[in-house]
């Protein structure tokens, strides 16, 4: 006769950003863990292909994203009070480089009036990228926001 264990209710632990940063900023997360952190903090994700594969450009993957990147995205949500929709992560199709999407440093989020106002009001304008995207930079965290035509491309260092 198999040994039966009592069922235990699982609750989602709150993310303690003070403990996650900066000690574990370089740790990598699975898509499921990163998505769970975002969801529990009130952020959403959207994929144009309704998928999460890192290997397909039309998916939105958080696989191998840096813990610090997710923690800073949550901080942005908390500071701004704005809805945040993550539309790009570590999936293929982004520009390469050390501080890239593929290496877990960047996320794309949708434009909305609230987050647009927060970024442009609370962060310093820092020029224009070669592709024409206006750059805003946080003095506090070093986060850099690139205003692309249909989304914010954000570098979390």
N, C-alpha and C positions, 0 to 999 in steps of 0.2 A: 504494500500500500504506500503510495507516494506521500512524502511529508508535505503538509499544507501549511503555508505561512499566512498569517493574517494580512489583509490588504492594508497598505499604508497610503494615505492621501499625500500626494506630492504637491507642494506649493512652489511657485516660482520665487526664487530669492531675488531681492532687490540688488541692483548693481551698485556697488560702492565705488564711485569714481575716484575718490581719494586714495583708495587702495590699488585701483587699476592703473593709475597714472602716478608718477612716471615709471614705476618699477617694472610694469609688465607691458609697456607701450610697444615693444618689439615682438611680443609673443604673437603667434598666428592663431586664428580661430577657424573653426569649421563654419560652413554656411549656416548650419542649423543653430549653432551657439550664437553667432553674430546676429542672425535674424531674431532669435529669442531675446537678446539684449535690447535690440532696437524696438521690437514689439512691446516689451514690458515698459519701455520708456515713452511709448506713444508715437514712435516713428513708424512709417509704413514703407514697404518696398513695392515696386511695380516693374514688371518685365514686359517688354513689347511682345516677346515670344511666349509668355507664360511659362518660363523655365528658369532654372538656376544653374545651368552648366557653365563652368568656367571656360569651356572650350568653344562656345558658340557666341558670336557677337550680339545676337538678338536676345540673349538671356540677361538676367541681372543676377550675378553671382557675388557672394561674399566669402567664398572659399579662400582661405589663407589671407584674409584681411588682417591687418595689425589690430591688436586690442586697443592701442592708443587711438587709432582712426575711429573705431566704433565709439569709444568713450568720448572723444571730442565731438562727434556728431550728436551724441546724447546731450552733451553740455550746450551745444548750439541750440538744441530744442528747448532746454531748460532756461537758458538766458533770454531767448527770443520770445518764448511762449507761442511760437508759430507752428502750424502744421508743417511737417517735413516728410516728403515722399522721396525715398532713395530710388533712383532710376538707373544707376550705373555703379559697378563695383570692380571686381577683379576679372571680369570676363574679357575675352579676346576682343580686339577691335579698337583699343585705345592706344595712344602713342606710347612707345617704349621709353625706358629711362629708369634711373635709380629711384626717384621719387614719383613713381607712376601708379596707375590703377593696378596693373598687373603685380606690382610689388606690395600692394596693400596700403599705399599712402593716400590714395585719392578716392573720393566718392562723387557721383553726380547726384544732384537733387533738382526737383522741378522748381520752376519759378512759381511764386504766388505773391500777391501784393504784400502780405505780412513779412515774409522772409526777405523779399527784395528791399523793403523799407528798413528792416533791421540791419541787414548787411551794409547798405549804403549809408545809413545814419551812424552806425556804431564802429565802423572800421574805416581806416584811412585809404583814400584813393591812392594807388601806387603805380599808375601808368597804364599802358596798353600793351597787351601781348602781341606778338608778330601776326597773329591771325585776326587781330582787331578786338579781341575780348578785353573789356575793361577789367583792371586788376584792383582788388581791395585787399588790405592786409590787416590782420589783428596784431596790435602791439603786445597784447597780453599773452597770446598763445603761439603766435607765429603762423597761424592758419592763414592761407592765401585763398581768396575767392576769385574765380575767373567768370565773368558774366558772359556766357555764351548765348547765342540767339534763343535757344529753346530750353536752357537749363543752367544751373550753376555747377561749374567744375571746381571742386574744392580739394586743396592740398592740405592735409593734416600732418604736421611734422612732429 
